[in-house]
Amino acid sequence: MKFIDPRIRWDSTQNKEPGYFDGLYDVSCLAHSIIANCILKTSVNNCKSDQLKMFFDWSMELLNKYNNSYSLGEKNRYIIYLACCLLGNLRYVEFTPNKDSFMRTVYAVAYLIEQI
């Protein structure tokens, strides 16, 4: 049996460290948890662009705190990780209990992808 981690190779650079996990993924998971809960708790019926910008700006500030000299590839990888984490919410009723929260999540993912 083999464990396949898609993060083992990125930006044309292979990491040869066994057990390597990308710290950007961990930071994106933290941003995901906070953003997902904000989406869930918001009373807004749809995600307004200023709210999406606020989520994105906040997530980028978190990335800056982790590493303020990241490359364009690292930034894009972080955004992709965050978008994938949010897409995972669409499978769970507790994160998307109704159509509004489902659509807010979809809008947030679309906004993130536009930033790449």
N, CA, C and O atoms as a GROMACS GRO file, in nm:
protein
  464
    1MET      N    1   0.084  -0.117   0.000
    1MET     CA    2   0.000   0.000   0.000
    1MET      C    3   0.089   0.124   0.000
    1MET      O    4   0.190   0.128   0.069
    2LYS      N    5   0.050   0.224  -0.079
    2LYS     CA    6   0.127   0.348  -0.086
    2LYS      C    7   0.038   0.464  -0.048
    2LYS      O    8  -0.080   0.469  -0.082
    3PHE      N    9   0.097   0.556   0.023
    3PHE     CA   10   0.029   0.681   0.056
    3PHE      C   11   0.066   0.783  -0.050
    3PHE      O   12   0.184   0.810  -0.071
    4ILE      N   13  -0.032   0.837  -0.115
    4ILE     CA   14  -0.006   0.936  -0.220
    4ILE      C   15  -0.048   1.072  -0.169
    4ILE      O   16  -0.165   1.096  -0.140
    5ASP      N   17   0.048   1.161  -0.158
    5ASP     CA   18   0.022   1.298  -0.115
    5ASP      C   19   0.047   1.389  -0.235
    5ASP      O   20   0.162   1.404  -0.277
    6PRO      N   21  -0.059   1.449  -0.292
    6PRO     CA   22  -0.038   1.532  -0.410
    6PRO      C   23   0.050   1.653  -0.384
    6PRO      O   24   0.097   1.717  -0.478
    7ARG      N   25   0.074   1.686  -0.258
    7ARG     CA   26   0.155   1.803  -0.224
    7ARG      C   27   0.303   1.770  -0.222
    7ARG      O   28   0.385   1.858  -0.194
    8ILE      N   29   0.341   1.646  -0.249
    8ILE     CA   30   0.482   1.608  -0.242
    8ILE      C   31   0.563   1.676  -0.352
    8ILE      O   32   0.685   1.689  -0.339
    9ARG      N   33   0.498   1.720  -0.458
    9ARG     CA   34   0.568   1.786  -0.567
    9ARG      C   35   0.486   1.905  -0.612
    9ARG      O   36   0.367   1.892  -0.642
   10TRP      N   37   0.549   2.020  -0.614
   10TRP     CA   38   0.479   2.141  -0.657
   10TRP      C   39   0.582   2.240  -0.709
   10TRP      O   40   0.699   2.236  -0.669
   11ASP      N   41   0.540   2.327  -0.797
   11ASP     CA   42   0.631   2.429  -0.852
   11ASP      C   43   0.755   2.365  -0.913
   11ASP      O   44   0.863   2.423  -0.907
   12SER      N   45   0.740   2.246  -0.972
   12SER     CA   46   0.849   2.173  -1.038
   12SER      C   47   0.962   2.137  -0.943
   12SER      O   48   1.073   2.107  -0.988
   13THR      N   49   0.937   2.140  -0.815
   13THR     CA   50   1.039   2.105  -0.716
   13THR      C   51   0.988   1.989  -0.633
   13THR      O   52   0.882   1.996  -0.571
   14GLN      N   53   1.064   1.882  -0.632
   14GLN     CA   54   1.024   1.767  -0.552
   14GLN      C   55   1.086   1.777  -0.414
   14GLN      O   56   1.205   1.805  -0.400
   15ASN      N   57   1.005   1.754  -0.312
   15ASN     CA   58   1.055   1.753  -0.176
   15ASN      C   59   1.095   1.610  -0.143
   15ASN      O   60   1.013   1.519  -0.153
   16LYS      N   61   1.219   1.591  -0.105
   16LYS     CA   62   1.270   1.456  -0.081
   16LYS      C   63   1.259   1.415   0.066
   16LYS      O   64   1.303   1.306   0.102
   17GLU      N   65   1.202   1.500   0.150
   17GLU     CA   66   1.188   1.467   0.291
   17GLU      C   67   1.074   1.368   0.309
   17GLU      O   68   0.963   1.393   0.263
   18PRO      N   69   1.101   1.253   0.374
   18PRO     CA   70   0.991   1.158   0.398
   18PRO      C   71   0.890   1.218   0.496
   18PRO      O   72   0.928   1.287   0.590
   19GLY      N   73   0.764   1.191   0.474
   19GLY     CA   74   0.661   1.243   0.562
   19GLY      C   75   0.634   1.390   0.543
   19GLY      O   76   0.574   1.454   0.630
   20TYR      N   77   0.676   1.444   0.431
   20TYR     CA   78   0.659   1.587   0.406
   20TYR      C   79   0.513   1.625   0.393
   20TYR      O   80   0.436   1.560   0.322
   21PHE      N   81   0.476   1.727   0.462
   21PHE     CA   82   0.344   1.788   0.446
   21PHE      C   83   0.364   1.937   0.429
   21PHE      O   84   0.452   1.997   0.491
   22ASP      N   85   0.285   1.996   0.346
   22ASP     CA   86   0.300   2.137   0.311
   22ASP      C   87   0.238   2.225   0.420
   22ASP      O   88   0.119   2.214   0.448
   23GLY      N   89   0.319   2.311   0.479
   23GLY     CA   90   0.269   2.402   0.580
   23GLY      C   91   0.161   2.497   0.528
   23GLY      O   92   0.075   2.541   0.604
   24LEU      N   93   0.165   2.528   0.398
   24LEU     CA   94   0.062   2.613   0.339
   24LEU      C   95  -0.075   2.547   0.348
   24LEU      O   96  -0.177   2.614   0.364
   25TYR      N   97  -0.077   2.415   0.338
   25TYR     CA   98  -0.203   2.343   0.351
   25TYR      C   99  -0.259   2.360   0.492
   25TYR      O  100  -0.379   2.382   0.510
   26ASP      N  101  -0.173   2.350   0.592
   26ASP     CA  102  -0.217   2.365   0.730
   26ASP      C  103  -0.271   2.505   0.756
   26ASP      O  104  -0.373   2.520   0.824
   27VAL      N  105  -0.204   2.607   0.703
   27VAL     CA  106  -0.252   2.745   0.720
   27VAL      C  107  -0.386   2.764   0.648
   27VAL      O  108  -0.475   2.830   0.700
   28SER      N  109  -0.398   2.705   0.530
   28SER     CA  110  -0.526   2.717   0.456
   28SER      C  111  -0.639   2.647   0.532
   28SER      O  112  -0.753   2.691   0.526
   29CYS      N  113  -0.607   2.538   0.600
   29CYS     CA  114  -0.710   2.469   0.680
   29CYS      C  115  -0.759   2.558   0.794
   29CYS      O  116  -0.878   2.560   0.826
   30LEU      N  117  -0.668   2.631   0.855
   30LEU     CA  118  -0.707   2.725   0.960
   30LEU      C  119  -0.797   2.834   0.903
   30LEU      O  120  -0.902   2.865   0.960
   31ALA      N  121  -0.757   2.893   0.791
   31ALA     CA  122  -0.838   2.996   0.726
   31ALA      C  123  -0.974   2.940   0.687
   31ALA      O  124  -1.076   3.006   0.703
   32HIS      N  125  -0.975   2.818   0.636
   32HIS     CA  126  -1.100   2.752   0.596
   32HIS      C  127  -1.196   2.741   0.714
   32HIS      O  128  -1.314   2.773   0.701
   33SER      N  129  -1.146   2.697   0.828
   33SER     CA  130  -1.233   2.678   0.944
   33SER      C  131  -1.301   2.807   0.984
   33SER      O  132  -1.420   2.808   1.014
   34ILE      N  133  -1.227   2.915   0.985
   34ILE     CA  134  -1.284   3.043   1.025
   34ILE      C  135  -1.381   3.095   0.920
   34ILE      O  136  -1.491   3.139   0.952
   35ILE      N  137  -1.340   3.090   0.792
   35ILE     CA  138  -1.426   3.139   0.684
   35ILE      C  139  -1.553   3.055   0.676
   35ILE      O  140  -1.662   3.109   0.657
   36ALA      N  141  -1.541   2.923   0.688
   36ALA     CA  142  -1.659   2.835   0.680
   36ALA      C  143  -1.759   2.868   0.790
   36ALA      O  144  -1.880   2.869   0.766
   37ASN      N  145  -1.709   2.895   0.909
   37ASN     CA  146  -1.800   2.930   1.018
   37ASN      C  147  -1.863   3.067   0.997
   37ASN      O  148  -1.979   3.088   1.032
   38CYS      N  149  -1.789   3.161   0.939
   38CYS     CA  150  -1.846   3.292   0.907
   38CYS      C  151  -1.957   3.277   0.802
   38CYS      O  152  -2.062   3.339   0.814
   39ILE      N  153  -1.932   3.196   0.701
   39ILE     CA  154  -2.034   3.172   0.598
   39ILE      C  155  -2.158   3.109   0.661
   39ILE      O  156  -2.270   3.147   0.628
   40LEU      N  157  -2.136   3.014   0.750
   40LEU     CA  158  -2.247   2.944   0.814
   40LEU      C  159  -2.329   3.036   0.902
   40LEU      O  160  -2.452   3.024   0.906
   41LYS      N  161  -2.264   3.126   0.972
   41LYS     CA  162  -2.332   3.210   1.071
   41LYS      C  163  -2.386   3.341   1.015
   41LYS      O  164  -2.464   3.409   1.082
   42THR      N  165  -2.347   3.376   0.894
   42THR     CA  166  -2.389   3.505   0.839
   42THR      C  167  -2.539   3.507   0.814
   42THR      O  168  -2.599   3.405   0.781
   43SER      N  169  -2.598   3.623   0.831
   43SER     CA  170  -2.742   3.638   0.807
   43SER      C  171  -2.770   3.693   0.667
   43SER      O  172  -2.886   3.712   0.629
   44VAL      N  173  -2.664   3.718   0.592
   44VAL     CA  174  -2.679   3.771   0.457
   44VAL      C  175  -2.731   3.659   0.367
   44VAL      O  176  -2.683   3.546   0.374
   45ASN      N  177  -2.828   3.691   0.283
   45ASN     CA  178  -2.886   3.589   0.196
   45ASN      C  179  -2.795   3.549   0.081
   45ASN      O  180  -2.808   3.438   0.028
   46ASN      N  181  -2.706   3.634   0.042
   46ASN     CA  182  -2.609   3.598  -0.060
   46ASN      C  183  -2.476   3.662  -0.024
   46ASN      O  184  -2.471   3.760   0.050
   47CYS      N  185  -2.372   3.606  -0.075
   47CYS     CA  186  -2.239   3.657  -0.044
   47CYS      C  187  -2.212   3.780  -0.130
   47CYS      O  188  -2.198   3.770  -0.252
   48LYS      N  189  -2.205   3.894  -0.068
   48LYS     CA  190  -2.175   4.017  -0.139
   48LYS      C  191  -2.026   4.024  -0.167
   48LYS      O  192  -1.945   3.966  -0.094
   49SER      N  193  -1.991   4.094  -0.273
   49SER     CA  194  -1.850   4.099  -0.312
   49SER      C  195  -1.762   4.160  -0.203
   49SER      O  196  -1.646   4.120  -0.188
   50ASP      N  197  -1.814   4.255  -0.125
   50ASP     CA  198  -1.732   4.313  -0.019
   50ASP      C  199  -1.707   4.211   0.092
   50ASP      O  200  -1.600   4.213   0.154
   51GLN      N  201  -1.804   4.123   0.117
   51GLN     CA  202  -1.784   4.018   0.216
   51GLN      C  203  -1.682   3.916   0.165
   51GLN      O  204  -1.596   3.870   0.241
   52LEU      N  205  -1.690   3.881   0.037
   52LEU     CA  206  -1.594   3.787  -0.021
   52LEU      C  207  -1.454   3.847  -0.019
   52LEU      O  208  -1.357   3.777   0.010
   53LYS      N  209  -1.443   3.976  -0.050
   53LYS     CA  210  -1.313   4.043  -0.045
   53LYS      C  211  -1.259   4.042   0.097
   53LYS      O  212  -1.139   4.022   0.117
   54MET      N  213  -1.345   4.063   0.195
   54MET     CA  214  -1.302   4.060   0.334
   54MET      C  215  -1.247   3.921   0.369
   54MET      O  216  -1.143   3.911   0.434
   55PHE      N  217  -1.317   3.814   0.327
   55PHE     CA  218  -1.269   3.678   0.352
   55PHE      C  219  -1.132   3.657   0.288
   55PHE      O  220  -1.040   3.603   0.350
   56PHE      N  221  -1.120   3.700   0.162
   56PHE     CA  222  -0.995   3.681   0.090
   56PHE      C  223  -0.882   3.761   0.155
   56PHE      O  224  -0.774   3.708   0.177
   57ASP      N  225  -0.907   3.888   0.186
   57ASP     CA  226  -0.805   3.972   0.248
   57ASP      C  227  -0.761   3.913   0.381
   57ASP      O  228  -0.642   3.912   0.414
   58TRP      N  229  -0.857   3.864   0.459
   58TRP     CA  230  -0.824   3.805   0.588
   58TRP      C  231  -0.739   3.679   0.569
   58TRP      O  232  -0.642   3.657   0.642
   59SER      N  233  -0.776   3.596   0.472
   59SER     CA  234  -0.700   3.473   0.450
   59SER      C  235  -0.558   3.504   0.402
   59SER      O  236  -0.463   3.434   0.438
   60MET      N  237  -0.542   3.610   0.322
   60MET     CA  238  -0.410   3.649   0.277
   60MET      C  239  -0.328   3.708   0.392
   60MET      O  240  -0.206   3.692   0.396
   61GLU      N  241  -0.393   3.776   0.483
   61GLU     CA  242  -0.323   3.827   0.602
   61GLU      C  243  -0.271   3.711   0.686
   61GLU      O  244  -0.160   3.717   0.740
   62LEU      N  245  -0.349   3.606   0.695
   62LEU     CA  246  -0.304   3.487   0.767
   62LEU      C  247  -0.182   3.426   0.697
   62LEU      O  248  -0.086   3.385   0.763
   63LEU      N  249  -0.185   3.421   0.564
   63LEU     CA  250  -0.069   3.372   0.489
   63LEU      C  251   0.053   3.462   0.514
   63LEU      O  252   0.164   3.411   0.530
   64ASN      N  253   0.033   3.593   0.517
   64ASN     CA  254   0.144   3.685   0.545
   64ASN      C  255   0.205   3.661   0.682
   64ASN      O  256   0.327   3.672   0.699
   65LYS      N  257   0.121   3.630   0.779
   65LYS     CA  258   0.173   3.603   0.914
   65LYS      C  259   0.255   3.474   0.914
   65LYS      O  260   0.353   3.463   0.987
   66TYR      N  261   0.213   3.378   0.832
   66TYR     CA  262   0.287   3.252   0.822
   66TYR      C  263   0.418   3.272   0.747
   66TYR      O  264   0.523   3.224   0.789
   67ASN      N  265   0.411   3.344   0.635
   67ASN     CA  266   0.530   3.366   0.552
   67ASN      C  267   0.506   3.490   0.467
   67ASN      O  268   0.428   3.487   0.372
   68ASN      N  269   0.572   3.599   0.501
   68ASN     CA  270   0.546   3.724   0.428
   68ASN      C  271   0.633   3.740   0.303
   68ASN      O  272   0.629   3.844   0.238
   69SER      N  273   0.710   3.638   0.270
   69SER     CA  274   0.789   3.644   0.146
   69SER      C  275   0.759   3.524   0.056
   69SER      O  276   0.849   3.463  -0.001
   70TYR      N  277   0.630   3.493   0.045
   70TYR     CA  278   0.589   3.379  -0.037
   70TYR      C  279   0.599   3.413  -0.186
   70TYR      O  280   0.588   3.529  -0.225
   71SER      N  281   0.619   3.310  -0.266
   71SER     CA  282   0.628   3.327  -0.411
   71SER      C  283   0.486   3.327  -0.470
   71SER      O  284   0.389   3.294  -0.402
   72LEU      N  285   0.476   3.363  -0.596
   72LEU     CA  286   0.347   3.358  -0.664
   72LEU      C  287   0.293   3.215  -0.666
   72LEU      O  288   0.173   3.194  -0.648
   73GLY      N  289   0.380   3.118  -0.688
   73GLY     CA  290   0.338   2.978  -0.686
   73GLY      C  291   0.283   2.938  -0.550
   73GLY      O  292   0.183   2.867  -0.543
   74GLU      N  293   0.349   2.982  -0.443
   74GLU     CA  294   0.301   2.950  -0.308
   74GLU      C  295   0.167   3.017  -0.281
   74GLU      O  296   0.078   2.956  -0.221
   75LYS      N  297   0.152   3.140  -0.324
   75LYS     CA  298   0.023   3.211  -0.307
   75LYS      C  299  -0.088   3.136  -0.378
   75LYS      O  300  -0.194   3.113  -0.321
   76ASN      N  301  -0.064   3.098  -0.503
   76ASN     CA  302  -0.166   3.027  -0.579
   76ASN      C  303  -0.197   2.891  -0.518
   76ASN      O  304  -0.312   2.849  -0.515
   77ARG      N  305  -0.094   2.822  -0.471
   77ARG     CA  306  -0.114   2.692  -0.406
   77ARG      C  307  -0.200   2.709  -0.280
   77ARG      O  308  -0.291   2.629  -0.256
   78TYR      N  309  -0.174   2.811  -0.203
   78TYR     CA  310  -0.251   2.840  -0.083
   78TYR      C  311  -0.398   2.865  -0.118
   78TYR      O  312  -0.488   2.812  -0.052
   79ILE      N  313  -0.422   2.944  -0.220
   79ILE     CA  314  -0.559   2.974  -0.262
   79ILE      C  315  -0.630   2.846  -0.308
   79ILE      O  316  -0.747   2.825  -0.277
   80ILE      N  317  -0.558   2.763  -0.382
   80ILE     CA  318  -0.617   2.636  -0.429
   80ILE      C  319  -0.650   2.547  -0.310
   80ILE      O  320  -0.758   2.488  -0.305
   81TYR      N  321  -0.559   2.536  -0.216
   81TYR     CA  322  -0.587   2.457  -0.095
   81TYR      C  323  -0.713   2.509  -0.024
   81TYR      O  324  -0.800   2.431   0.014
   82LEU      N  325  -0.720   2.639  -0.007
   82LEU     CA  326  -0.834   2.699   0.062
   82LEU      C  327  -0.964   2.673  -0.013
   82LEU      O  328  -1.066   2.638   0.047
   83ALA      N  329  -0.961   2.688  -0.145
   83ALA     CA  330  -1.080   2.661  -0.225
   83ALA      C  331  -1.121   2.515  -0.214
   83ALA      O  332  -1.240   2.485  -0.202
   84CYS      N  333  -1.025   2.424  -0.217
   84CYS     CA  334  -1.057   2.281  -0.204
   84CYS      C  335  -1.116   2.250  -0.067
   84CYS      O  336  -1.210   2.170  -0.057
   85CYS      N  337  -1.063   2.312   0.037
   85CYS     CA  338  -1.119   2.291   0.171
   85CYS      C  339  -1.264   2.338   0.176
   85CYS      O  340  -1.350   2.268   0.230
   86LEU      N  341  -1.291   2.456   0.120
   86LEU     CA  342  -1.428   2.507   0.119
   86LEU      C  343  -1.521   2.419   0.035
   86LEU      O  344  -1.636   2.397   0.072
   87LEU      N  345  -1.471   2.370  -0.077
   87LEU     CA  346  -1.552   2.280  -0.160
   87LEU      C  347  -1.591   2.154  -0.083
   87LEU      O  348  -1.699   2.099  -0.103
   88GLY      N  349  -1.503   2.110   0.005
   88GLY     CA  350  -1.534   1.993   0.088
   88GLY      C  351  -1.656   2.015   0.176
   88GLY      O  352  -1.724   1.919   0.211
   89ASN      N  353  -1.683   2.140   0.212
   89ASN     CA  354  -1.800   2.170   0.295
   89ASN      C  355  -1.931   2.135   0.227
   89ASN      O  356  -2.031   2.108   0.294
   90LEU      N  357  -1.932   2.136   0.095
   90LEU     CA  358  -2.057   2.115   0.022
   90LEU      C  359  -2.112   1.975   0.045
   90LEU      O  360  -2.230   1.950   0.017
   91ARG      N  361  -2.030   1.884   0.094
   91ARG     CA  362  -2.076   1.747   0.120
   91ARG      C  363  -2.147   1.731   0.254
   91ARG      O  364  -2.213   1.630   0.277
   92TYR      N  365  -2.134   1.829   0.341
   92TYR     CA  366  -2.182   1.810   0.478
   92TYR      C  367  -2.296   1.905   0.512
   92TYR      O  368  -2.286   2.026   0.494
   93VAL      N  369  -2.404   1.848   0.560
   93VAL     CA  370  -2.523   1.926   0.595
   93VAL      C  371  -2.492   2.026   0.707
   93VAL      O  372  -2.548   2.135   0.708
   94GLU      N  373  -2.404   1.989   0.799
   94GLU     CA  374  -2.376   2.082   0.910
   94GLU      C  375  -2.305   2.208   0.863
   94GLU      O  376  -2.314   2.312   0.929
   95PHE      N  377  -2.234   2.203   0.750
   95PHE     CA  378  -2.167   2.321   0.696
   95PHE      C  379  -2.251   2.393   0.592
   95PHE      O  380  -2.232   2.513   0.569
   96THR      N  381  -2.343   2.323   0.528
   96THR     CA  382  -2.432   2.384   0.429
   96THR      C  383  -2.574   2.335   0.456
   96THR      O  384  -2.630   2.257   0.379
   97PRO      N  385  -2.632   2.381   0.567
   97PRO     CA  386  -2.763   2.328   0.608
   97PRO      C  387  -2.879   2.374   0.520
   97PRO      O  388  -2.989   2.318   0.528
   98ASN      N  389  -2.857   2.474   0.438
   98ASN     CA  390  -2.964   2.522   0.352
   98ASN      C  391  -2.905   2.574   0.220
   98ASN      O  392  -2.783   2.582   0.203
   99LYS      N  393  -2.994   2.608   0.130
   99LYS     CA  394  -2.950   2.652  -0.003
   99LYS      C  395  -2.864   2.779   0.006
   99LYS      O  396  -2.767   2.793  -0.068
  100ASP      N  397  -2.900   2.871   0.096
  100ASP     CA  398  -2.824   2.996   0.108
  100ASP      C  399  -2.679   2.971   0.149
  100ASP      O  400  -2.587   3.027   0.088
  101SER      N  401  -2.658   2.888   0.251
  101SER     CA  402  -2.520   2.862   0.295
  101SER      C  403  -2.444   2.783   0.189
  101SER      O  404  -2.323   2.802   0.172
  102PHE      N  405  -2.513   2.695   0.117
  102PHE     CA  406  -2.451   2.622   0.008
  102PHE      C  407  -2.403   2.720  -0.099
  102PHE      O  408  -2.289   2.712  -0.145
  103MET      N  409  -2.489   2.812  -0.139
  103MET     CA  410  -2.454   2.907  -0.244
  103MET      C  411  -2.348   3.006  -0.198
  103MET      O  412  -2.262   3.045  -0.277
  104ARG      N  413  -2.350   3.049  -0.070
  104ARG     CA  414  -2.246   3.137  -0.019
  104ARG      C  415  -2.109   3.070  -0.028
  104ARG      O  416  -2.009   3.134  -0.060
  105THR      N  417  -2.107   2.940  -0.001
  105THR     CA  418  -1.982   2.864  -0.011
  105THR      C  419  -1.935   2.858  -0.156
  105THR      O  420  -1.817   2.878  -0.184
  106VAL      N  421  -2.027   2.831  -0.247
  106VAL     CA  422  -1.993   2.827  -0.390
  106VAL      C  423  -1.939   2.962  -0.436
  106VAL      O  424  -1.839   2.968  -0.507
  107TYR      N  425  -2.005   3.072  -0.395
  107TYR     CA  426  -1.959   3.206  -0.432
  107TYR      C  427  -1.819   3.234  -0.376
  107TYR      O  428  -1.736   3.294  -0.444
  108ALA      N  429  -1.795   3.189  -0.253
  108ALA     CA  430  -1.663   3.211  -0.192
  108ALA      C  431  -1.555   3.137  -0.270
  108ALA      O  432  -1.447   3.191  -0.293
  109VAL      N  433  -1.583   3.014  -0.310
  109VAL     CA  434  -1.486   2.937  -0.388
  109VAL      C  435  -1.460   3.005  -0.522
  109VAL      O  436  -1.345   3.018  -0.564
  110ALA      N  437  -1.566   3.047  -0.589
  110ALA     CA  438  -1.552   3.115  -0.720
  110ALA      C  439  -1.467   3.240  -0.705
  110ALA      O  440  -1.381   3.268  -0.788
  111TYR      N  441  -1.493   3.316  -0.599
  111TYR     CA  442  -1.415   3.438  -0.575
  111TYR      C  443  -1.268   3.406  -0.554
  111TYR      O  444  -1.180   3.474  -0.608
  112LEU      N  445  -1.240   3.302  -0.476
  112LEU     CA  446  -1.101   3.263  -0.452
  112LEU      C  447  -1.030   3.227  -0.582
  112LEU      O  448  -0.918   3.270  -0.607
  113ILE      N  449  -1.096   3.148  -0.664
  113ILE     CA  450  -1.034   3.104  -0.790
  113ILE      C  451  -1.007   3.224  -0.881
  113ILE      O  452  -0.908   3.224  -0.954
  114GLU      N  453  -1.092   3.324  -0.878
  114GLU     CA  454  -1.069   3.444  -0.958
  114GLU      C  455  -0.943   3.519  -0.917
  114GLU      O  456  -0.889   3.597  -0.995
  115GLN      N  457  -0.895   3.496  -0.796
  115GLN     CA  458  -0.779   3.568  -0.745
  115GLN      C  459  -0.647   3.507  -0.792
  115GLN      O  460  -0.541   3.564  -0.768
  116ILE      N  461  -0.654   3.393  -0.857
  116ILE     CA  462  -0.531   3.328  -0.905
  116ILE      C  463  -0.488   3.392  -1.035
  116ILE      O  464  -0.387   3.352  -1.093
   0.00000   0.00000   0.00000
